[in-house]
Structures are given as C-alpha cells and as structure tokens.
Amino acid sequence: MKRTLATLTILAALASAAPQALAFSIDELNGAEWTGTWPEGQSAIAAKVQVLLGRGGASPGVIDGVMGMNVEKALRGFEEIHGLPVDGQMDGDVWSRLNGSEPAFTRYTVSEKDVAGLVEAIPEDKAEQARMERLGYVSAAEALAEKFHMDIDFLRHLNPESDFAPGSSIIVANPGERLKVPVAHLIADKSDERLMAYDGEGRLRLSYPATIGSDETPSPSGTHQVKVIVDDPDYTYTPKEEGAEKLRLPPGPNGLVGNVWIGLSAPTYGIHGTPDPAHISRTNSSGCVRLTNWDAGELAHTIERGIPVEFRE
C-alpha cells in the first residue's frame, strides 16, 4: 500500500505518543526476587543481581538490568569465589548467597562535586584532544553513571524526569565499597575475556569482564609482571600516519586508557580503564587488557607491583 507523506507524518506522531516502558521504582528494584527464569529484556531482578554480583567480587561490567554474557561470566566467577558448582547459571543456591542485607539500589542527592570539571565535548581528533587540559566527563549523567557503575541509558531510564543537577534526588545502584582482598597473581583469559585475581592459595578472589586484544593487535603471551600502577594517567599516542609525531593525551576518564594504567613488564602493554564501559568484552583492544574504569580502579588499589600476570589462550 502506498503511503503519502501526510500518512507517514500521522504514523510517526502516533508512534511518538505511544506509551514508553515505565521506569522501575526503587521498591521494585530492591524487592525483586529470583523466580527461576530471567524475564525478557530489561528487568528489576537482572539489575539487582548485577549489583549483588559486583559486591561479591564478580563484576558484571555496567549495571544495565539486562541478562547478558557479562552477567553469565560474573555468575561463573561468583560461583567459583564462593565454592559453588560452576556453570554460570542462576539458581537457588546462588541467589541465597547473593541476597545481602544492604539494598541494591538507593536514593542519592547530586552534589556540586559530582558535576565539577565537566567538558563540553571530546573531539575524535587526537591532536585536538592533546590540546585539552583534561578528558573529563561530558555530562552529569555520564559522571554519575560511572560513579555508580551504571549504564548511562539505564540511569536515565530510572530517572526520566531528572536533569541530574546539584540537589536532584535520583535512584542509583548501591555497588558498595571497593573490595580489598589479597591478590598473588592475575590471569587474563583471552578466550573467556575475563581478568581473574587469585590469592596465594590459588583461590579466585576477583573476576572482571575484559577486552583482551584482537586478531590484528594481539595481546602478549606467557607471564609478565606488574611494573607500574598509575592513577589518572596521561597517555602517549602514536598516530598511524607515517612520520607523524607522538601526542601526549591529557588524563581523564574519557582518555584512551581511562582513569587507571597498570603497566606490565611487556613493553607498551598494560591493564587499564576505558571511556566506553558498555563495550567491555564486546569489542577489540590494541593488545592491552581493558576494564571498566571502576573495575580497573578497584584492581589497582588491591594489587602490588611485581605480581605475575599470565595471559592464557
């Protein structure tokens, strides 16, 4: 059937007026219970489980309310950490271990500090980035999403009326404090795209989804050592154009290596953060191990220089 411009305009108006999915209330999020199956799409139970997995040492990456591959990785990590059969599946035993006393979501009042240091935009051109003082957050929503380990779209979904200005009361995840556990060595599993931290007795203590190399820019092989740990690093960028000069990119969470650099004894390789947390373990890296900024920050504050990092195929 041929549709006129007027008809298409009416259809577009009707679509825009169609009711949108309602945001979850804080009671729905905190009161969610495991019933044996994952609901389709975004759900309160998936969001709650993501928060609780992270608190238990098994990061799901961004908290977005969706059961996906990073949640499955986190479930496997949680099961191993807590001595449960490892299959990456949610069940009653996992749920009983997850279900803590602290609420998974809470209300938070945005402060002036939360929105300080925002930048207007991050240019794609690296030469333009090099002229900036800092590669900071571009919006209050972005800064708050990272602070609470959340996907920015999910944060907005939970707070559809908020402008995230200082004084605003918003619903956010309650990821808890950074974990501080004994770590004797790290394993970067290339096939599973996970970084795992073990104690001196060989027990898994932390599990993170990770982006580890690509076919074009593979990560190193074998075992290397942590050489340096740097918070808020700047970064030396080498342009691909022949003869182009190296660029010093300023620090900031939206820099190429995010807000943490853990340099390895293998030259130019490291473990670091990212400006794109939602893409962790879903895209390629330039050979390094890429984590969310908050996972990289937690790891950096629980390890010491000299510990071995094994790259496993």
C-alpha positions as a Python dict, from the first residue, in 0.01 Angstrom:
ca = {
    (1, 'M'): (0, 0, 0),
    (2, 'K'): (136, 340, -100),
    (3, 'R'): (169, 579, 193),
    (4, 'T'): (153, 955, 147),
    (5, 'L'): (375, 1198, 333),
    (6, 'A'): (73, 1300, 540),
    (7, 'T'): (8, 938, 636),
    (8, 'L'): (367, 884, 738),
    (9, 'T'): (359, 1201, 946),
    (10, 'I'): (49, 1079, 1131),
    (11, 'L'): (205, 736, 1193),
    (12, 'A'): (522, 897, 1328),
    (13, 'A'): (316, 1113, 1562),
    (14, 'L'): (124, 811, 1689),
    (15, 'A'): (448, 620, 1747),
    (16, 'S'): (598, 904, 1944),
    (17, 'A'): (281, 925, 2153),
    (18, 'A'): (280, 551, 2229),
    (19, 'P'): (341, 471, 2595),
    (20, 'Q'): (706, 405, 2679),
    (21, 'A'): (833, 139, 2916),
    (22, 'L'): (793, 261, 3270),
    (23, 'A'): (1099, 308, 3488),
    (24, 'F'): (1136, 66, 3777),
    (25, 'S'): (1060, 207, 4119),
    (26, 'I'): (1316, 170, 4395),
    (27, 'D'): (1081, -72, 4572),
    (28, 'E'): (1056, -288, 4260),
    (29, 'L'): (1434, -296, 4227),
    (30, 'N'): (1507, -377, 4590),
    (31, 'G'): (1212, -613, 4626),
    (32, 'A'): (1288, -820, 4317),
    (33, 'E'): (1311, -1195, 4383),
    (34, 'W'): (1453, -1479, 4177),
    (35, 'T'): (1165, -1693, 4049),
    (36, 'G'): (1356, -1942, 3837),
    (37, 'T'): (1373, -1767, 3499),
    (38, 'W'): (1507, -1443, 3358),
    (39, 'P'): (1239, -1204, 3230),
    (40, 'E'): (1269, -1084, 2871),
    (41, 'G'): (1469, -765, 2815),
    (42, 'Q'): (1541, -523, 3096),
    (43, 'S'): (1422, -630, 3440),
    (44, 'A'): (1444, -535, 3805),
    (45, 'I'): (1577, -880, 3903),
    (46, 'A'): (1862, -862, 3649),
    (47, 'A'): (1959, -517, 3777),
    (48, 'K'): (1954, -634, 4138),
    (49, 'V'): (2159, -945, 4059),
    (50, 'Q'): (2418, -733, 3874),
    (51, 'V'): (2466, -513, 4181),
    (52, 'L'): (2495, -811, 4416),
    (53, 'L'): (2739, -995, 4189),
    (54, 'G'): (2971, -694, 4186),
    (55, 'R'): (2960, -672, 4565),
    (56, 'G'): (3054, -1041, 4579),
    (57, 'G'): (3374, -991, 4382),
    (58, 'A'): (3236, -1086, 4040),
    (59, 'S'): (3186, -774, 3830),
    (60, 'P'): (2913, -778, 3563),
    (61, 'G'): (3058, -470, 3392),
    (62, 'V'): (2794, -199, 3354),
    (63, 'I'): (2472, -236, 3552),
    (64, 'D'): (2202, -215, 3286),
    (65, 'G'): (1926, -450, 3402),
    (66, 'V'): (1984, -698, 3119),
    (67, 'M'): (2089, -1062, 3149),
    (68, 'G'): (2378, -1095, 2903),
    (69, 'M'): (2715, -1258, 2853),
    (70, 'N'): (2891, -1043, 3113),
    (71, 'V'): (2635, -1147, 3373),
    (72, 'E'): (2698, -1511, 3284),
    (73, 'K'): (3073, -1454, 3326),
    (74, 'A'): (3007, -1286, 3660),
    (75, 'L'): (2790, -1577, 3772),
    (76, 'R'): (3071, -1822, 3692),
    (77, 'G'): (3314, -1603, 3881),
    (78, 'F'): (3081, -1572, 4180),
    (79, 'E'): (3024, -1948, 4190),
    (80, 'E'): (3398, -2016, 4192),
    (81, 'I'): (3471, -1746, 4451),
    (82, 'H'): (3205, -1885, 4684),
    (83, 'G'): (3271, -2257, 4634),
    (84, 'L'): (2957, -2338, 4436),
    (85, 'P'): (2933, -2566, 4129),
    (86, 'V'): (3048, -2355, 3833),
    (87, 'D'): (2800, -2345, 3543),
    (88, 'G'): (2721, -1973, 3503),
    (89, 'Q'): (2353, -2036, 3574),
    (90, 'M'): (2137, -1859, 3828),
    (91, 'D'): (1974, -2092, 4081),
    (92, 'G'): (1851, -2101, 4438),
    (93, 'D'): (2194, -2162, 4589),
    (94, 'V'): (2348, -1866, 4405),
    (95, 'W'): (2052, -1645, 4495),
    (96, 'S'): (2077, -1731, 4866),
    (97, 'R'): (2447, -1638, 4865),
    (98, 'L'): (2381, -1316, 4672),
    (99, 'N'): (2091, -1184, 4875),
    (100, 'G'): (2259, -940, 5115),
    (101, 'S'): (2117, -709, 5380),
    (102, 'E'): (2208, -379, 5210),
    (103, 'P'): (1962, -258, 4945),
    (104, 'A'): (2082, -295, 4587),
    (105, 'F'): (1951, 49, 4490),
    (106, 'T'): (1924, 369, 4685),
    (107, 'R'): (1838, 735, 4654),
    (108, 'Y'): (2123, 981, 4611),
    (109, 'T'): (2133, 1360, 4614),
    (110, 'V'): (2355, 1501, 4338),
    (111, 'S'): (2628, 1730, 4473),
    (112, 'E'): (2826, 2015, 4320),
    (113, 'K'): (3133, 1790, 4327),
    (114, 'D'): (2955, 1535, 4106),
    (115, 'V'): (2922, 1786, 3822),
    (116, 'A'): (3254, 1968, 3864),
    (117, 'G'): (3507, 1954, 3582),
    (118, 'L'): (3269, 1862, 3301),
    (119, 'V'): (3391, 1932, 2948),
    (120, 'E'): (3182, 2040, 2653),
    (121, 'A'): (3280, 1751, 2426),
    (122, 'I'): (3556, 1500, 2349),
    (123, 'P'): (3673, 1556, 1989),
    (124, 'E'): (3752, 1248, 1781),
    (125, 'D'): (4073, 1402, 1650),
    (126, 'K'): (4359, 1304, 1881),
    (127, 'A'): (4552, 1624, 1802),
    (128, 'E'): (4256, 1823, 1933),
    (129, 'Q'): (4239, 1601, 2241),
    (130, 'A'): (4608, 1669, 2304),
    (131, 'R'): (4531, 2042, 2330),
    (132, 'M'): (4278, 1986, 2609),
    (133, 'E'): (4365, 2013, 2977),
    (134, 'R'): (4162, 1708, 3071),
    (135, 'L'): (3948, 1443, 2902),
    (136, 'G'): (3668, 1468, 3155),
    (137, 'Y'): (3306, 1364, 3158),
    (138, 'V'): (3080, 1544, 2912),
    (139, 'S'): (2764, 1539, 3125),
    (140, 'A'): (2646, 1497, 3481),
    (141, 'A'): (2464, 1180, 3376),
    (142, 'E'): (2789, 1028, 3247),
    (143, 'A'): (2979, 1117, 3565),
    (144, 'L'): (2705, 975, 3787),
    (145, 'A'): (2665, 659, 3579),
    (146, 'E'): (3035, 579, 3623),
    (147, 'K'): (3028, 666, 3993),
    (148, 'F'): (2756, 407, 4048),
    (149, 'H'): (2881, 152, 3791),
    (150, 'M'): (2575, 201, 3572),
    (151, 'D'): (2495, 217, 3204),
    (152, 'I'): (2412, 579, 3131),
    (153, 'D'): (2089, 491, 2948),
    (154, 'F'): (1975, 276, 3243),
    (155, 'L'): (2047, 563, 3483),
    (156, 'R'): (1833, 790, 3267),
    (157, 'H'): (1563, 523, 3243),
    (158, 'L'): (1539, 504, 3622),
    (159, 'N'): (1527, 885, 3648),
    (160, 'P'): (1331, 1002, 3342),
    (161, 'E'): (1239, 1341, 3488),
    (162, 'S'): (1583, 1430, 3628),
    (163, 'D'): (1828, 1680, 3482),
    (164, 'F'): (2094, 1547, 3726),
    (165, 'A'): (2162, 1898, 3853),
    (166, 'P'): (2304, 1951, 4205),
    (167, 'G'): (2031, 1896, 4462),
    (168, 'S'): (1846, 1641, 4247),
    (169, 'S'): (1736, 1320, 4419),
    (170, 'I'): (1793, 1020, 4192),
    (171, 'I'): (1775, 640, 4204),
    (172, 'V'): (2119, 479, 4168),
    (173, 'A'): (2283, 142, 4216),
    (174, 'N'): (2447, 77, 4551),
    (175, 'P'): (2765, -110, 4448),
    (176, 'G'): (2929, -84, 4790),
    (177, 'E'): (3289, -6, 4876),
    (178, 'R'): (3588, -120, 4674),
    (179, 'L'): (3689, -471, 4771),
    (180, 'K'): (4033, -510, 4925),
    (181, 'V'): (4145, -873, 4905),
    (182, 'P'): (4485, -1048, 4895),
    (183, 'V'): (4598, -1096, 4535),
    (184, 'A'): (4907, -1302, 4445),
    (185, 'H'): (4864, -1334, 4068),
    (186, 'L'): (4637, -1242, 3778),
    (187, 'I'): (4516, -1446, 3481),
    (188, 'A'): (4397, -1274, 3162),
    (189, 'D'): (4186, -1538, 2988),
    (190, 'K'): (4172, -1444, 2619),
    (191, 'S'): (3906, -1692, 2514),
    (192, 'D'): (3673, -1611, 2804),
    (193, 'E'): (3755, -1239, 2801),
    (194, 'R'): (3793, -1221, 3176),
    (195, 'L'): (4062, -1096, 3412),
    (196, 'M'): (4080, -1303, 3729),
    (197, 'A'): (4266, -1233, 4053),
    (198, 'Y'): (4385, -1520, 4274),
    (199, 'D'): (4526, -1525, 4626),
    (200, 'G'): (4839, -1708, 4739),
    (201, 'E'): (4649, -2033, 4790),
    (202, 'G'): (4516, -2031, 4435),
    (203, 'R'): (4162, -1925, 4524),
    (204, 'L'): (3975, -1690, 4296),
    (205, 'R'): (3901, -1362, 4473),
    (206, 'L'): (3801, -1119, 4195),
    (207, 'S'): (3658, -1165, 3845),
    (208, 'Y'): (3618, -890, 3584),
    (209, 'P'): (3486, -890, 3226),
    (210, 'A'): (3765, -767, 3000),
    (211, 'T'): (3853, -681, 2643),
    (212, 'I'): (4181, -856, 2563),
    (213, 'G'): (4349, -789, 2227),
    (214, 'S'): (4228, -876, 1877),
    (215, 'D'): (4346, -1069, 1572),
    (216, 'E'): (4510, -755, 1433),
    (217, 'T'): (4662, -638, 1762),
    (218, 'P'): (4703, -947, 1981),
    (219, 'S'): (4783, -934, 2349),
    (220, 'P'): (5116, -1076, 2468),
    (221, 'S'): (5163, -1442, 2552),
    (222, 'G'): (5315, -1601, 2858),
    (223, 'T'): (5360, -1446, 3201),
    (224, 'H'): (5464, -1089, 3277),
    (225, 'Q'): (5481, -875, 3588),
    (226, 'V'): (5303, -561, 3706),
    (227, 'K'): (5563, -287, 3670),
    (228, 'V'): (5378, 39, 3745),
    (229, 'I'): (5037, 143, 3881),
    (230, 'V'): (4924, 493, 3788),
    (231, 'D'): (4601, 669, 3879),
    (232, 'D'): (4468, 933, 3638),
    (233, 'P'): (4742, 876, 3377),
    (234, 'D'): (4817, 1076, 3068),
    (235, 'Y'): (4891, 871, 2757),
    (236, 'T'): (5141, 883, 2473),
    (237, 'Y'): (4957, 823, 2146),
    (238, 'T'): (5138, 725, 1827),
    (239, 'P'): (4940, 826, 1514),
    (240, 'K'): (4913, 568, 1236),
    (241, 'E'): (5028, 818, 971),
    (242, 'E'): (5393, 763, 875),
    (243, 'G'): (5621, 1033, 1014),
    (244, 'A'): (5355, 1184, 1243),
    (245, 'E'): (5477, 1296, 1585),
    (246, 'K'): (5362, 1126, 1901),
    (247, 'L'): (5096, 1306, 2101),
    (248, 'R'): (5059, 1342, 2476),
    (249, 'L'): (4692, 1297, 2558),
    (250, 'P'): (4583, 1450, 2890),
    (251, 'P'): (4442, 1243, 3176),
    (252, 'G'): (4075, 1184, 3240),
    (253, 'P'): (3811, 910, 3240),
    (254, 'N'): (3739, 969, 2870),
    (255, 'G'): (4101, 916, 2766),
    (256, 'L'): (4208, 608, 2571),
    (257, 'V'): (4316, 426, 2887),
    (258, 'G'): (4054, 570, 3120),
    (259, 'N'): (4150, 665, 3473),
    (260, 'V'): (4398, 384, 3556),
    (261, 'W'): (4711, 243, 3394),
    (262, 'I'): (4868, -79, 3528),
    (263, 'G'): (5182, -117, 3318),
    (264, 'L'): (5334, -459, 3257),
    (265, 'S'): (5692, -575, 3205),
    (266, 'A'): (5597, -645, 2842),
    (267, 'P'): (5674, -304, 2685),
    (268, 'T'): (5369, -90, 2587),
    (269, 'Y'): (5121, -342, 2734),
    (270, 'G'): (4905, -285, 3038),
    (271, 'I'): (4574, -323, 3217),
    (272, 'H'): (4366, -7, 3202),
    (273, 'G'): (4025, 161, 3208),
    (274, 'T'): (3811, 276, 2918),
    (275, 'P'): (3594, 566, 2802),
    (276, 'D'): (3333, 312, 2679),
    (277, 'P'): (3236, 84, 2971),
    (278, 'A'): (2933, -62, 2792),
    (279, 'H'): (3165, -210, 2526),
    (280, 'I'): (3383, -414, 2762),
    (281, 'S'): (3433, -772, 2629),
    (282, 'R'): (3221, -680, 2325),
    (283, 'T'): (3488, -509, 2111),
    (284, 'N'): (3863, -540, 2046),
    (285, 'S'): (4156, -371, 2219),
    (286, 'S'): (4500, -273, 2095),
    (287, 'G'): (4655, -568, 2279),
    (288, 'C'): (4610, -449, 2635),
    (289, 'V'): (4358, -566, 2894),
    (290, 'R'): (4071, -319, 2909),
    (291, 'L'): (3833, -299, 3208),
    (292, 'T'): (3563, -57, 3316),
    (293, 'N'): (3713, 242, 3496),
    (294, 'W'): (3569, 130, 3829),
    (295, 'D'): (3698, -227, 3796),
    (296, 'A'): (4043, -100, 3695),
    (297, 'G'): (4038, 134, 3994),
    (298, 'E'): (3944, -143, 4235),
    (299, 'L'): (4214, -372, 4096),
    (300, 'A'): (4480, -101, 4110),
    (301, 'H'): (4413, -46, 4480),
    (302, 'T'): (4429, -413, 4577),
    (303, 'I'): (4739, -535, 4389),
    (304, 'E'): (5108, -457, 4426),
    (305, 'R'): (5388, -411, 4178),
    (306, 'G'): (5573, -729, 4087),
    (307, 'I'): (5283, -973, 4089),
    (308, 'P'): (5266, -1201, 3782),
    (309, 'V'): (5006, -1163, 3507),
    (310, 'E'): (4953, -1476, 3298),
    (311, 'F'): (4797, -1446, 2952),
    (312, 'R'): (4602, -1764, 2888),
    (313, 'E'): (4480, -1858, 2538),
}
